[in-house]
Amino acid sequence: MPVQVVFLKIGEIDKEGKFTFASGRVKQLLGYSPEEIIGKTPFDLMLLEEAERVKKIFSQIAEERKPIVDLENWNLTKDGKRVLLLTNGVPILNEHGELLGYRGVDKDITDQKWTEEQLKKNEEKYRMIFESFHDVYY
C-alpha cells in the first residue's frame, strides 16, 4: 500500500485575521512561500463563496474565543488547484482575556475526502442494485 505524505501548515493570524506567521510547509501545501502569505487572510486563499461561508463560522468561534476544531475549508493553491484543508487552532489571548489572534495547523485532507465520497457513491450504487432485486436467487 502506498504511503501518503501529509503536509501540515502551521500558522498564526492576528486579531484582524491576517497571517503573522506561516511555516515553510505552506509551500508544499499551497504553493506559496511563507513571505507571500504574511499579511493575507486565510479567506484571501479561498473562492468568494467559500470565504463567506468560513468567515461566518470563524466569526462565531472568534467571538466566543473558542478553539477551532476540525474546520473543513476549501483553499486554492497558487496555481489554482482546489485543496481541502482541515483547520485546528487555539485562541491567543492577552492577560485580560482579549483575543489577539489564533495559532493553528492546517492538514490537507483532499484525497481523504475524495475517497470518502467515492465510497459513499459506491455504497449507494450497490444498495440500489441490491434493493432492485425482488427475488432471491440461489
C-alpha positions in Angstrom: 0.0 0.0 0.0 1.5 3.4 -1.0 2.3 5.8 1.8 0.5 9.1 1.7 2.6 12.1 2.6 0.6 14.5 4.8 1.7 18.2 4.8 0.8 20.3 7.7 1.0 24.1 7.7 1.4 25.8 11.0 0.3 29.4 11.0 -0.6 32.3 13.2 -3.1 35.1 12.5 -3.7 38.4 14.3 -7.0 39.8 15.5 -7.7 41.2 12.1 -7.3 37.7 10.7 -4.0 38.4 8.8 -1.2 35.9 8.8 1.7 36.9 11.0 3.5 33.6 10.7 3.3 30.7 8.2 5.6 27.7 8.3 7.7 26.6 5.4 5.2 23.8 4.7 2.8 26.3 3.2 5.0 25.9 0.0 4.3 22.2 -0.3 0.6 22.6 0.7 -0.5 25.6 -1.3 2.5 26.6 -3.4 3.1 30.0 -1.7 6.2 30.9 0.2 5.7 32.0 3.8 6.6 35.5 2.8 3.8 35.6 0.3 1.2 34.6 2.9 2.2 37.1 5.6 -0.4 40.0 5.6 -3.0 38.0 3.8 -6.0 36.4 5.5 -7.0 32.7 5.1 -10.0 34.0 3.3 -7.8 35.5 0.6 -6.9 31.9 -0.4 -10.5 30.8 -0.9 -13.1 31.3 -3.6 -15.5 34.1 -2.6 -18.4 31.8 -1.7 -16.2 29.5 0.5 -14.6 32.6 2.1 -18.0 33.9 3.1 -19.1 30.5 4.5 -16.0 30.1 6.5 -15.9 33.7 7.7 -19.4 33.2 9.3 -18.2 30.1 11.2 -14.9 31.7 12.2 -16.5 34.9 13.4 -18.7 33.0 15.8 -15.8 30.9 17.1 -13.6 34.1 17.5 -16.4 36.0 19.2 -16.6 33.3 21.8 -12.8 32.9 21.9 -13.1 29.2 21.3 -10.7 26.8 19.7 -11.1 26.0 16.0 -11.8 22.2 15.8 -11.8 20.3 12.5 -13.0 23.2 10.4 -13.0 21.9 6.7 -12.3 24.7 4.2 -11.5 24.7 0.5 -8.5 26.7 -0.5 -6.8 27.5 -3.8 -3.2 26.7 -4.4 -1.0 29.3 -6.1 -1.7 27.6 -9.4 -5.5 27.5 -8.8 -5.9 23.9 -7.7 -8.6 23.3 -5.0 -7.3 21.8 -1.8 -9.5 20.8 1.2 -7.8 21.8 4.5 -8.8 20.6 8.0 -8.0 23.5 10.3 -7.5 23.3 14.1 -6.3 26.2 16.2 -6.2 27.8 19.6 -7.0 31.4 20.5 -4.2 33.7 21.6 -5.4 35.8 24.5 -3.7 38.6 26.4 -3.7 38.8 30.2 -7.1 40.4 30.1 -8.7 37.7 28.1 -8.8 39.8 24.9 -8.3 38.0 21.6 -5.0 38.7 19.9 -5.3 36.1 17.2 -5.1 32.3 16.6 -2.3 29.8 16.3 -3.2 26.7 14.3 -2.4 23.9 11.9 -3.9 23.0 8.5 -3.8 19.5 7.1 -4.5 18.6 3.5 -7.5 16.1 3.5 -8.4 16.4 -0.2 -7.5 12.8 -1.0 -9.2 11.5 2.1 -12.4 13.4 1.3 -12.4 12.2 -2.3 -12.0 8.6 -1.1 -14.9 9.0 1.4 -17.1 10.5 -1.4 -16.2 7.6 -3.7 -17.1 5.0 -1.0 -20.4 6.7 -0.4 -21.3 6.7 -4.1 -20.3 3.1 -4.4 -22.3 2.1 -1.3 -25.4 3.9 -2.7 -24.9 2.3 -6.1 -24.7 -1.2 -4.7 -27.5 -0.7 -2.3 -29.8 0.4 -5.2 -28.7 -2.7 -7.2 -29.4 -5.0 -4.2 -32.7 -3.4 -3.4 -33.8 -3.7 -7.1 -33.8 -7.5 -6.8 -37.2 -8.6 -5.9 -36.5 -12.3 -5.9 -33.7 -14.1 -4.1 -31.6 -16.3 -6.4 -29.8 -19.4 -5.2 
